[in-house]
Amino acid sequence: MLQRRTTLALARAAESTGAALAAFGAAIHCLAILTDLLHQTPSPARARARNTALEQLVVRFGESRAHLANAAKRLRQAADARSAPTVPRPAPPSLATFPARPR
């Protein structure tokens, strides 16, 4: 049971890490747009596109941060589950441990 919980926590952490990487990829795309805009002639349309790209960049970094925080949480849960001491269950009493009653 513990191994299943650990595996599930690790899978969730991997999912969050993948989402963080996707958000980083989108942030890099925003940086590419900003770089392209630097080479264009200044205009109101360029300024609007620049502002939009900057806003999206901030959003993507925020998403990435949130996904990484979630992945860290999942990894801590997995580590806590792995390091938790296992307490053996007490064995159920057998019939031999009860004193015999006279009939």
C-alpha positions as a Markdown table, in Angstrom:
| # | Residue | x | y | z |
|---|---|---|---|---|
| 1 | Met | 0.0 | 0.0 | 0.0 |
| 2 | Leu | 2.8 | 2.4 | 0.9 |
| 3 | Gln | 4.6 | 1.7 | -2.4 |
| 4 | Arg | 1.4 | 2.5 | -4.3 |
| 5 | Arg | 1.0 | 5.8 | -2.5 |
| 6 | Thr | 4.6 | 6.7 | -3.1 |
| 7 | Thr | 4.3 | 5.8 | -6.8 |
| 8 | Leu | 1.2 | 7.9 | -7.1 |
| 9 | Ala | 2.8 | 10.9 | -5.4 |
| 10 | Leu | 5.8 | 10.6 | -7.7 |
| 11 | Ala | 3.6 | 10.4 | -10.8 |
| 12 | Arg | 1.7 | 13.5 | -9.7 |
| 13 | Ala | 5.0 | 15.3 | -9.1 |
| 14 | Ala | 6.1 | 14.3 | -12.6 |
| 15 | Glu | 2.8 | 15.6 | -14.0 |
| 16 | Ser | 3.3 | 18.9 | -12.3 |
| 17 | Thr | 6.9 | 19.1 | -13.4 |
| 18 | Gly | 5.8 | 18.5 | -17.0 |
| 19 | Ala | 3.2 | 21.3 | -16.8 |
| 20 | Ala | 5.9 | 23.6 | -15.4 |
| 21 | Leu | 8.2 | 22.8 | -18.4 |
| 22 | Ala | 5.3 | 23.5 | -20.7 |
| 23 | Ala | 4.8 | 26.9 | -19.0 |
| 24 | Phe | 8.5 | 27.6 | -19.4 |
| 25 | Gly | 8.2 | 26.7 | -23.1 |
| 26 | Ala | 5.4 | 29.2 | -23.5 |
| 27 | Ala | 7.5 | 31.8 | -21.6 |
| 28 | Ile | 10.3 | 31.2 | -24.1 |
| 29 | His | 7.9 | 31.8 | -26.9 |
| 30 | Cys | 6.9 | 35.1 | -25.3 |
| 31 | Leu | 10.6 | 36.1 | -25.2 |
| 32 | Ala | 10.9 | 35.2 | -28.9 |
| 33 | Ile | 8.0 | 37.4 | -29.7 |
| 34 | Leu | 9.5 | 40.3 | -27.7 |
| 35 | Thr | 12.8 | 39.8 | -29.5 |
| 36 | Asp | 11.0 | 40.0 | -32.8 |
| 37 | Leu | 9.2 | 43.1 | -31.8 |
| 38 | Leu | 12.5 | 44.8 | -31.0 |
| 39 | His | 13.4 | 44.7 | -34.7 |
| 40 | Gln | 10.1 | 46.2 | -35.9 |
| 41 | Thr | 9.5 | 49.9 | -36.5 |
| 42 | Pro | 8.0 | 51.6 | -33.4 |
| 43 | Ser | 4.2 | 52.0 | -33.7 |
| 44 | Pro | 1.1 | 51.8 | -31.5 |
| 45 | Ala | 0.5 | 48.2 | -32.7 |
| 46 | Arg | 4.0 | 47.2 | -31.7 |
| 47 | Ala | 3.6 | 48.8 | -28.2 |
| 48 | Arg | 0.3 | 46.9 | -27.7 |
| 49 | Ala | 1.9 | 43.6 | -28.9 |
| 50 | Arg | 4.9 | 44.3 | -26.6 |
| 51 | Asn | 2.6 | 44.9 | -23.6 |
| 52 | Thr | 0.6 | 41.7 | -24.3 |
| 53 | Ala | 3.7 | 39.6 | -24.7 |
| 54 | Leu | 5.1 | 41.0 | -21.4 |
| 55 | Glu | 1.8 | 40.2 | -19.6 |
| 56 | Gln | 1.8 | 36.7 | -21.0 |
| 57 | Leu | 5.4 | 36.3 | -20.0 |
| 58 | Val | 4.5 | 37.1 | -16.4 |
| 59 | Val | 1.5 | 34.8 | -16.5 |
| 60 | Arg | 3.6 | 31.9 | -17.8 |
| 61 | Phe | 6.3 | 32.3 | -15.2 |
| 62 | Gly | 3.6 | 32.4 | -12.5 |
| 63 | Glu | 2.1 | 29.2 | -13.9 |
| 64 | Ser | 5.4 | 27.6 | -13.9 |
| 65 | Arg | 6.1 | 28.6 | -10.4 |
| 66 | Ala | 2.8 | 27.2 | -9.2 |
| 67 | His | 3.4 | 23.9 | -11.0 |
| 68 | Leu | 6.8 | 23.6 | -9.5 |
| 69 | Ala | 5.4 | 24.3 | -6.0 |
| 70 | Asn | 2.9 | 21.6 | -6.6 |
| 71 | Ala | 5.6 | 19.2 | -7.7 |
| 72 | Ala | 7.6 | 20.0 | -4.6 |
| 73 | Lys | 4.6 | 19.3 | -2.4 |
| 74 | Arg | 4.1 | 15.9 | -4.1 |
| 75 | Leu | 7.7 | 15.0 | -3.6 |
| 76 | Arg | 7.6 | 16.0 | 0.1 |
| 77 | Gln | 4.5 | 13.8 | 0.5 |
| 78 | Ala | 6.3 | 10.9 | -1.2 |
| 79 | Ala | 9.4 | 11.4 | 1.0 |
| 80 | Asp | 7.2 | 11.6 | 4.2 |
| 81 | Ala | 5.4 | 8.4 | 3.2 |
| 82 | Arg | 8.7 | 6.6 | 2.6 |
| 83 | Ser | 10.3 | 7.8 | 5.8 |
| 84 | Ala | 7.3 | 7.2 | 8.0 |
| 85 | Pro | 8.0 | 4.4 | 10.5 |
| 86 | Thr | 5.9 | 1.4 | 9.8 |
| 87 | Val | 4.1 | 0.1 | 12.9 |
| 88 | Pro | 3.3 | -3.6 | 12.7 |
| 89 | Arg | -0.3 | -4.5 | 13.3 |
| 90 | Pro | -0.8 | -6.6 | 16.4 |
| 91 | Ala | -1.6 | -10.2 | 15.7 |
| 92 | Pro | -5.2 | -11.1 | 16.5 |
| 93 | Pro | -5.4 | -13.2 | 19.6 |
| 94 | Ser | -5.5 | -16.9 | 19.0 |
| 95 | Leu | -7.7 | -19.4 | 20.8 |
| 96 | Ala | -4.6 | -20.8 | 22.6 |
| 97 | Thr | -4.2 | -17.5 | 24.5 |
| 98 | Phe | -7.6 | -17.6 | 26.2 |
| 99 | Pro | -7.8 | -19.7 | 29.3 |
| 100 | Ala | -10.0 | -22.7 | 29.0 |
| 101 | Arg | -13.2 | -22.5 | 31.0 |
| 102 | Pro | -14.5 | -25.5 | 32.8 |
| 103 | Arg | -17.8 | -26.9 | 31.7 |
